Amino acid sequence: MLRHVLPGWDDLAAQLALPDPEVLEHTRRHGPTNAQATLRLFGQDEAHVRVVLYRDHHAWCPYCQKIWLWLEERRIPYRIRKVTMFCYGQKEPWYTRLVPGGMLPALELDGRLITESDRIIEALEAAFGPLGPLGLVDPAVLSLRQLERLLFRAWCQWLCTPRLGAAAEDQCRDQFRRLAAATEAALDQTPGSFFLGPELAGIDLVFVPYLERMGASLAYYKGYALRREHPLLHRWFCALEQRPTYLGTQSDFHTHAHDLPPQMGGCYASGTAQQGQWAYRIDQGPWDAPWPGEPPQDAVDPETSAQPQADPARQALARVLRHAPTLLGRMVAATGVPPDAVDGALRSALAQLIAGPAPAAAPGPPPGTAPALRYLRDRISVPRDMDLHAARALRTALEATARRDPAAPMVPGPVLPLQHRRDQDPAPFVKAATNRSATNRAA
Ligand SMILES: N[C@@H](CCC(=O)N[C@@H](CS)C(=O)NCC(=O)O)C(=O)O
C-alpha cells in the first residue's frame, strides 16, 4: 500500500506496535538507559530515590554525561530534572533560583545540593561506594585525572584556535597525538580494556565525555581518525560499546560536530582533503556506506562498533510520530515551505524510512520541499531523539526523499548556526509533552 499512495499519519502509526503508555513508562524507568526517562528505578520502589540529577534537555552536556553514566552503572535510583542550556534557549528560572550561575550538572543527595561534576561523583562514591576497584580520590587515580585534563587542553588548542596555519596545525596535532599515546600507555598498564583493568571504573567515566567528543570533532574538523590512530582507545571504546548504559548516552559525529562550536567558542577545520571528505560524509552521507579512504574490507567504523539494537527505522519512526506536529511547525517556520507540502514530504520520507533502502518506496515529496526535509535531517540529535543507528536510517530516508523533490532536489536546508543552537530550543517540545500528559490525565 505504501508503494502507491502517500500514507496518512494513521497508516504510518499502524506500522508500529506502539506499547501502552504505562508499559512505555515502565520501560523508561526500569529498562535500558535512555535519554527520555525522568525517573530511573532499576526494579526498585520510588520510595528508594535519594538522588535528583539536574541535567540538560539536550542530553549533550559532557559533565552531565559522566554523572548520568555513573548512576546508571551503579543502578542507583534517581529522578531527572531537565534544564535548558544557555545556547539552546531560555534557562528555567526555577533552576537559576536553585543554582544561581545556571551551570549543569547539579545533584541533590538526600536533599543536599552539590555542583561540579567531580565533587558530585566524590559525594556519590562516599554515599554508595565507588564504581569499580578505586574511587576518584584514590591517589592512584589522581594522575589519570590529570592526564585527562592535559589531553582535553591539547584537543582544545588544536580544535579551537582560529587560523593555525599548516605548521601550527602539525604542532597541535603532534601534541594531541603524544597525549593520546600517553592515554593509551595508561590503558596498557593493566590487563583488560579499561583504565583500572577489566572492570569499568569511575575514572573511565571521567574520560568518556571528551574522548567521545574528540573522536567526533577531530573527524569532522581535522579528518583525524582517533580510533584508527589509537588502537587502545579503539579497544576501550569497543568495550564501552558492549554496555547498554554507554549506548544509552552515546552521541554521534553529526550531533557533536554541530553542537560543539557554540559551546567551545568556535571549532576550526584544517582544510585537508581527508578533512573535507569526512565532513562531507558526516553532513551529507551516505551514512551507511564505508567511510572515505577506509578500505571496505576490515573497515573500522570510526563512529561506533555497536550493532543496531532493535529495528532502527521503527525506532526513528516512533520518535518522529511522537513529536510530528511540533516538528512540522519547526520545518515550516524555518523554511517558509507551505504546511501542506511539508506534511506530505515528511509522510513520504517516513514511508521511505520503513521501506528501507529500496528506491522510490512511496510517492515522492511535493515540489519545493527538499529544504524542509534537509532542515530535519540536520537537526536529529543523538541520543536525545534516538540512537545513532536510528538517526542514520532517518537521515538516509530524509535525504533520499529530498533528492526526489520534482522541482529543486538539491536545494540545501537552512544553515546550522555557529554562535548558538536556538534552532534546537526544547521549549515547544516540552510544552507539547506537557499538554499531552494533561490530556491523558483528563481522559
Ligand atoms: N566544572 C564544571 C563544568 C560544568 C560546565 O561547564 N557546564 C556547562 C555545560 S557543559 C554549563 O552548564 N554551562 C551553562 C549552560 O550552558 O547553560 C563541572 O565539572 O561540573
The ligand as a Tripos MOL2 file, in Angstrom:
@<TRIPOS>MOLECULE
LIG
   20    19     1     0     0
SMALL
NO_CHARGES

@<TRIPOS>ATOM
      1 N1         33.4790   22.3140   36.1490 N.3       1 LIG1
      2 C1         32.0720   22.0940   35.8930 C.3       1 LIG1
      3 C2         31.8000   22.4550   34.4670 C.3       1 LIG1
      4 C3         30.3420   22.3760   34.1210 C.3       1 LIG1
      5 C4         30.0130   23.0900   32.8310 C.2       1 LIG1
      6 O1         30.8820   23.6870   32.1830 O.2       1 LIG1
      7 N2         28.7440   23.0300   32.4650 N.am      1 LIG1
      8 C5         28.2740   23.7080   31.2850 C.3       1 LIG1
      9 C6         27.6780   22.7260   30.3020 C.3       1 LIG1
     10 S1         28.8480   21.6670   29.5760 S.3       1 LIG1
     11 C7         27.1040   24.5930   31.6630 C.2       1 LIG1
     12 O2         26.2950   24.2400   32.4840 O.2       1 LIG1
     13 N3         27.0070   25.7700   31.0690 N.am      1 LIG1
     14 C8         25.8370   26.5980   31.2300 C.3       1 LIG1
     15 C9         24.8730   26.4030   30.1120 C.2       1 LIG1
     16 O3         25.3150   26.0510   29.0080 O.co2     1 LIG1
     17 O4         23.6880   26.5930   30.2960 O.co2     1 LIG1
     18 C10        31.7320   20.6320   36.1900 C.2       1 LIG1
     19 O5         32.6340   19.7890   36.1330 O.co2     1 LIG1
     20 O6         30.5730   20.3470   36.5340 O.co2     1 LIG1
@<TRIPOS>BOND
     1     1     2 1
     2     2     3 1
     3     2    18 1
     4     3     4 1
     5     4     5 1
     6     5     6 2
     7     5     7 1
     8     7     8 1
     9     8     9 1
    10     8    11 1
    11     9    10 1
    12    11    12 2
    13    11    13 1
    14    13    14 1
    15    14    15 1
    16    15    16 2
    17    15    17 1
    18    18    19 2
    19    18    20 1
@<TRIPOS>SUBSTRUCTURE
     1 LIG1         1 GROUP 0 **** ****
